[in-house]
Amino acid sequence: MTTRILRGRVLSFVEEPQARDDRASYRLIEDGAVTIVDGIISAVGTFDPASAAGADIIDHRPYLILPGFIDAHIHFPQMQVIGAYAAALLEWLNTYTFIEEQRFADPAHAARIAGRFFDELIRHGTTTAAAYCSVHPQSVDAFFTAAGERNMLMVGGKVMMDRNAPEGLLDTAQSGYDDTKVLIGKWHGKGRAHCAITPRFAITSTHEQMAAAEALAREFPDLHIQTHVSENLAEIAFANELYPNYGDYVGIYEKFHLLGPKTLLGHCIHLSRRETEVLADTGSVAVFCPTSNLFIGSGLFDYDRLHSHGVRIATATDVGGGSSYSMLRTMDEGYKVMQLRGQRLTPLRSFYHLTLGNARAMSLDHRIGQLAPGMEADIVVLDSSATPQMRLRMETVDTLEQELFLLQTCGDDRAIAETYVMGEAQKSKLAS
């Protein structure tokens, strides 16, 4: 039995913050200790030298210790198209993404990129993500193999797409169903792996394939479902053209019974009132991807509108449409989107989303998202003085809110002092 104690300023949320000064929403221990036994948190409290005797003590003072960041929507095969220039979503997909993803038919390429992908997440403090693999089963094998080597809790799935893509990226309704079912049997529940049913989006799936995804959801009701909806106006028009009798874009997924509490819907920018109410009624999750939405010019997510209707909201990088792996950068761009909408994203709510909020949105809050006894020890350590600019600003910071906002606004991978996965330090092991 290995006992490790992380000492530092321990911050963990217990509820969604309702105001800038909602101190009841979080617990902050200025000289705190997170005790970890064999990868599980056994205690959280004020550091006590007497009780720490015999433990492996790692002193992270004056840094902040938080639960590891969680990314609710990311594409692992898109690492080498990040920052690719295009005018809009469909052009970007056809010009770069679909070409790049064909390379994942090669298991060696898939394995190389998977390793780099998880190293990049760790570098940026992300310990769990919901990821899209490519259409190739070997891309899923590479994804979960690399995640398992790092003992990371990951959600991932083979995209199902049988039309409106290059021949090298097409499956069929039957093969998409068969391959996904085999991968579920092979990977789901192995270590910390969670398989997701992943019809890419309605544009790239025929009615027959959507029915196959529905059959999988019926057979495996505990699995996550992930797809895209209402990211771009041209995309919406095309989806409604392909499915003319379904009322609206969300209605496509609704009629194939793909909505529910474990459904992660990327983007959700241009939703009608009816679509918003359907998401709220079904408990489906709208995933806010601000860096991607701004980079591709898709639109401004209406956070307050969805939140006021009771829609569950998660946040995500959406790499490679998103331009950074950093969840800190993501929330900085999210703040700016909401500013343009005349809305306010408080620092407390930002960090709630990065941790407990995204864990709840992904139905994983019984395992991750909080620093509390019994939780898995996925942890990030944040240095608010990581750069000369940040050090200078910290001279005048005197509240937690100001410090968190500085991290969100100016932080990146340099602000990640360490990333722990199941209690094991991972970032310090990476090559620079």
C-alpha positions in Angstrom: 0.0 0.0 0.0 1.4 3.4 -1.1 0.4 6.5 0.8 1.1 9.9 -0.8 0.2 13.3 0.5 0.0 16.4 -1.8 0.4 19.5 0.3 -0.7 22.9 -1.0 -3.7 25.2 -1.4 -6.5 22.7 -2.0 -9.6 23.9 -4.0 -12.6 21.7 -4.8 -16.2 22.6 -5.8 -19.2 21.0 -4.1 -21.9 22.7 -6.1 -22.4 25.0 -9.1 -21.6 28.6 -8.1 -24.6 30.9 -8.1 -22.8 34.2 -7.7 -19.3 35.7 -7.7 -19.1 35.4 -3.9 -20.8 32.0 -3.5 -18.3 30.7 -1.0 -20.6 27.8 -0.2 -20.0 26.3 -3.6 -16.4 25.4 -3.0 -13.9 24.4 -0.3 -10.5 26.1 -0.1 -7.9 24.9 2.4 -4.9 27.3 2.5 -2.5 24.7 3.9 -4.2 21.6 2.7 -3.4 17.9 2.4 -4.8 15.5 -0.1 -4.0 11.9 1.0 -3.9 9.3 -1.7 -3.7 5.6 -1.1 -3.2 3.4 -4.2 -4.6 5.9 -6.5 -7.7 6.8 -4.4 -8.2 9.9 -2.3 -8.5 8.7 1.3 -8.6 12.1 3.1 -8.7 15.8 2.4 -8.0 18.4 5.2 -5.6 20.7 6.8 -2.0 19.5 6.7 -1.0 17.8 9.9 2.7 16.8 10.3 1.9 14.2 12.9 -0.6 12.4 10.8 1.7 12.7 7.7 4.4 10.6 9.3 5.6 7.8 7.1 3.8 9.1 4.0 5.4 10.3 0.7 4.9 14.1 1.1 5.0 16.3 -2.0 4.9 19.9 -1.1 3.3 22.1 -3.8 2.9 25.2 -1.8 2.0 28.0 -2.7 0.3 26.4 -5.7 -3.4 25.5 -6.1 -4.3 21.8 -6.1 -7.6 21.0 -7.9 -9.3 18.0 -9.5 -7.9 17.3 -13.0 -9.4 19.2 -15.9 -12.1 17.5 -18.0 -12.6 18.1 -21.7 -16.1 17.0 -22.9 -15.5 17.1 -26.7 -12.2 16.6 -28.6 -11.1 14.8 -31.8 -7.9 12.9 -31.3 -7.2 12.3 -35.1 -7.2 16.1 -35.7 -3.9 16.9 -34.0 -2.2 17.7 -37.3 -4.9 19.9 -38.7 -5.0 22.3 -35.7 -4.6 25.8 -36.9 -5.5 25.0 -40.5 -7.0 27.9 -42.4 -10.5 27.8 -43.8 -13.5 30.0 -44.1 -16.2 27.8 -42.4 -17.0 24.4 -41.0 -17.8 22.4 -44.1 -14.9 23.8 -46.0 -12.6 23.0 -43.1 -13.9 19.4 -42.9 -13.5 18.7 -46.6 -10.2 20.5 -47.1 -8.3 19.2 -44.1 -10.0 17.0 -41.6 -11.4 14.3 -43.8 -8.1 14.0 -45.6 -6.1 13.8 -42.4 -8.4 11.2 -40.8 -7.9 8.8 -43.7 -4.3 8.3 -42.4 -5.7 6.5 -39.3 -6.3 3.4 -41.4 -2.6 2.8 -40.6 -2.3 1.4 -37.1 1.3 2.7 -36.7 0.2 6.2 -37.5 -2.8 5.9 -35.1 -0.6 4.7 -32.3 1.9 7.5 -32.8 -0.7 10.2 -32.7 -2.5 8.6 -29.8 0.6 8.7 -27.7 1.2 12.4 -28.6 -2.4 13.2 -27.9 -2.4 11.9 -24.3 0.9 13.6 -23.6 -0.5 16.9 -24.8 -3.6 16.5 -22.6 -1.4 15.8 -19.6 0.8 18.8 -20.4 -2.3 21.0 -20.2 -3.7 19.4 -17.0 -6.5 17.5 -18.7 -7.0 14.0 -17.1 -10.3 13.0 -18.7 -11.8 13.7 -22.1 -14.7 12.6 -24.4 -13.0 11.9 -27.7 -13.9 11.1 -31.3 -11.7 8.6 -33.0 -11.7 8.1 -36.7 -14.0 5.7 -38.6 -11.3 3.0 -38.4 -11.5 0.5 -35.5 -7.7 0.5 -35.2 -7.9 4.2 -34.2 -10.0 3.2 -31.2 -7.5 0.4 -30.4 -4.7 3.0 -30.5 -6.7 5.5 -28.4 -7.6 3.1 -25.6 -4.2 1.4 -25.6 -2.4 4.7 -25.1 -4.9 5.8 -22.5 -4.5 2.5 -20.6 -0.7 2.9 -20.6 -1.2 6.2 -18.7 -4.1 4.8 -16.6 -6.3 7.7 -17.8 -10.1 7.7 -17.5 -11.3 8.3 -21.1 -14.5 8.2 -23.1 -14.0 7.5 -26.8 -15.7 6.0 -29.8 -15.3 5.1 -33.5 -17.2 7.6 -35.6 -20.0 6.2 -37.7 -20.3 7.8 -41.1 -21.6 6.2 -44.3 -22.1 9.2 -46.6 -20.8 12.7 -47.5 -17.2 11.9 -46.9 -14.3 10.5 -48.9 -14.4 6.8 -49.7 -11.6 6.1 -47.3 -13.7 7.4 -44.4 -16.9 5.6 -45.1 -18.3 2.6 -43.3 -21.8 1.2 -43.8 -24.8 1.1 -41.5 -24.1 -2.6 -40.8 -20.3 -2.3 -40.5 -20.6 0.8 -38.3 -22.9 -1.2 -36.0 -20.7 -4.3 -36.1 -17.4 -2.5 -35.5 -18.8 -0.5 -32.7 -20.2 -3.5 -31.0 -16.9 -5.4 -31.2 -15.1 -2.4 -29.8 -17.5 -2.1 -26.9 -16.9 -5.7 -26.0 -13.1 -5.3 -26.4 -12.6 -2.0 -24.5 -15.6 -0.8 -22.4 -14.9 -1.3 -18.7 -11.3 -2.4 -19.4 -9.3 -0.4 -16.9 -10.7 3.1 -17.0 -12.0 2.9 -20.6 -15.5 4.0 -21.5 -16.8 3.4 -25.0 -19.2 5.9 -26.7 -21.7 5.4 -29.5 -20.5 8.1 -32.0 -22.5 8.9 -35.1 -20.3 11.8 -36.3 -23.3 14.0 -37.2 -26.5 13.6 -39.2 -24.9 14.9 -42.4 -22.5 11.9 -42.6 -25.0 9.2 -41.6 -27.9 7.8 -43.6 -31.2 7.0 -42.0 -30.1 3.4 -41.9 -27.0 4.2 -40.0 -28.9 6.4 -37.5 -31.2 3.5 -36.9 -28.1 1.3 -36.3 -26.9 3.9 -33.7 -30.3 3.7 -32.2 -30.0 -0.1 -32.0 -26.7 0.2 -30.2 -28.1 2.7 -27.7 -30.9 0.4 -27.0 -28.5 -2.6 -26.4 -26.1 -0.6 -24.4 -28.1 2.0 -22.5 -25.3 2.9 -20.1 -23.0 4.1 -22.8 -22.3 7.7 -23.7 -23.5 9.0 -27.0 -21.6 11.8 -28.7 -22.4 13.7 -31.8 -22.6 17.3 -33.2 -25.6 19.6 -33.7 -26.3 23.2 -34.8 -22.7 24.3 -35.1 -23.0 26.2 -38.4 -25.9 27.6 -40.4 -24.9 25.9 -43.6 -24.6 22.6 -41.7 -28.1 23.0 -40.3 -29.6 23.7 -43.7 -27.9 20.6 -45.1 -29.0 18.4 -42.3 -32.6 19.5 -42.6 -32.4 18.9 -46.4 -31.2 15.4 -45.8 -33.9 14.8 -43.2 -36.8 16.9 -44.5 -39.5 15.4 -42.3 -37.8 15.6 -38.9 -38.8 19.2 -38.0 -35.4 20.5 -37.0 -31.8 19.3 -36.4 -32.3 18.2 -32.8 -35.4 16.4 -34.0 -33.3 14.0 -36.0 -31.5 12.7 -32.9 -34.8 12.8 -31.0 -36.6 10.6 -33.4 -33.8 8.1 -33.4 -33.9 8.1 -29.6 -30.3 9.2 -29.2 -31.0 11.9 -26.6 -30.6 11.5 -22.9 -28.5 12.2 -19.8 -25.4 10.6 -21.3 -25.7 12.3 -24.7 -23.0 14.9 -25.4 -24.0 17.3 -28.2 -21.2 19.4 -29.5 -21.8 23.1 -30.1 -25.5 23.7 -29.9 -25.1 27.3 -31.1 -28.2 27.9 -33.2 -31.0 26.1 -31.3 -34.7 27.0 -31.7 -36.9 27.3 -28.6 -38.3 23.8 -29.3 -34.8 22.3 -29.6 -33.7 23.9 -26.4 -36.7 22.6 -24.6 -36.1 19.1 -25.9 -32.5 19.1 -24.6 -33.8 20.2 -21.2 -36.5 17.6 -21.1 -34.2 14.8 -22.1 -31.3 15.9 -19.9 -29.0 16.0 -22.9 -25.8 18.0 -22.6 -24.9 21.0 -24.7 -21.2 21.2 -25.1 -19.8 24.7 -25.3 -16.6 24.8 -27.6 -15.7 28.5 -27.7 -12.2 28.4 -29.2 -13.5 26.3 -32.1 -16.7 28.4 -32.5 -14.6 31.5 -32.8 -11.9 30.0 -34.9 -14.3 28.6 -37.5 -16.6 31.5 -37.2 -19.6 29.3 -36.4 -21.4 31.7 -33.9 -21.7 32.6 -30.3 -23.0 30.1 -27.8 -26.0 31.5 -25.8 -25.0 30.2 -22.4 -27.6 32.2 -20.3 -30.5 31.2 -22.6 -29.7 27.5 -22.3 -28.9 27.6 -18.6 -32.1 29.4 -17.9 -34.1 26.7 -19.7 -32.4 24.0 -17.5 -30.1 22.6 -20.3 -27.1 20.9 -18.9 -23.9 22.5 -20.1 -20.3 21.2 -20.5 -17.2 22.9 -21.9 -14.6 21.6 -24.3 -11.7 22.4 -26.5 -12.9 20.7 -29.7 -9.4 20.3 -31.0 -8.6 20.4 -34.0 -11.4 23.0 -34.8 -10.4 24.4 -31.4 -7.1 26.1 -31.4 -5.7 25.0 -28.0 -5.6 21.9 -25.8 -5.8 24.1 -22.8 -9.0 24.1 -20.8 -7.8 27.4 -19.3 -7.6 28.9 -22.8 -11.0 27.4 -23.5 -12.6 29.2 -20.6 -10.9 32.4 -21.5 -12.5 32.3 -24.9 -15.8 31.3 -23.3 -15.6 34.4 -21.2 -15.1 36.5 -24.3 -18.0 34.8 -26.1 -20.3 35.6 -23.2 -19.0 39.2 -23.1 -20.1 39.6 -26.7 -23.5 38.2 -25.7 -23.8 40.7 -22.8 -23.5 37.8 -20.4 -21.0 37.1 -17.6 -19.0 34.0 -16.9 -17.5 34.3 -13.4 -14.1 32.8 -12.5 -15.8 30.4 -10.0 -18.2 29.1 -12.6 -15.3 28.7 -15.1 -13.4 26.4 -12.7 -16.5 24.6 -11.7 -17.0 23.7 -15.4 -13.4 22.5 -15.7 -13.8 20.1 -12.8 -17.0 19.1 -11.1 -19.3 20.6 -13.7 -17.9 18.6 -16.6 -17.7 15.5 -14.4 -21.5 15.9 -13.7 -22.2 16.6 -17.4 -20.4 13.4 -18.3 -22.1 11.4 -15.5 -18.7 10.7 -14.0 -19.0 12.8 -10.8 -19.1 9.6 -8.7 -15.5 9.0 -9.7 -13.8 12.3 -10.6 -14.3 16.0 -10.5 -13.9 16.6 -6.7 -11.1 16.2 -4.1 -12.9 14.1 -1.6 -12.5 10.7 0.1 -13.3 7.8 -2.3 -12.6 9.8 -5.5 -10.0 8.7 -8.0 -6.9 10.9 -7.6 -6.8 12.7 -10.9 -5.4 16.1 -9.9 -3.9 19.2 -11.4 -1.5 21.6 -9.7 -1.7 25.2 -10.8 1.1 27.9 -10.7 -0.5 31.3 -10.8 3.0 32.9 -11.2 4.1 30.7 -14.1 5.2 33.5 -16.4 6.8 36.9 -15.8 3.5 38.6 -16.8 1.6 36.5 -14.3 4.1 37.0 -11.5 3.8 40.7 -11.9 0.0 40.6 -11.8 0.1 38.3 -8.7 1.8 41.1 -6.8 -1.6 42.8 -6.7 -3.9 39.8 -6.5 -5.6 39.5 -3.1 -8.7 37.3 -3.7 -9.3 33.8 -5.0 -11.5 35.2 -7.7 -8.7 37.4 -9.0 -6.3 34.5 -9.0 -8.6 32.2 -10.8 -9.4 34.8 -13.4 -5.6 35.4 -14.0 -5.1 31.7 -14.5 -8.0 31.6 -16.9 -7.0 34.7 -18.8 -3.2 34.3 -19.0 -2.5 30.7 -18.1 -1.7 27.9 -20.5 0.4 24.7 -20.2 3.1 26.7 -18.4 0.7 27.2 -15.5 0.4 23.4 -15.0 3.0 22.7 -12.4 2.0 19.0 -12.3 -0.7 16.6 -13.5 -1.5 13.5 -11.5 -3.3 10.5 -12.8 -4.6 8.1 -10.1 -2.1 9.7 -7.8 0.9 9.3 -10.0 2.8 12.4 -11.3 2.7 12.4 -15.1 3.6 15.8 -16.5 7.1 15.8 -14.9 7.8 12.6 -16.8 7.1 14.1 -20.2 10.0 15.1 -22.5 10.2 18.8 -22.9 
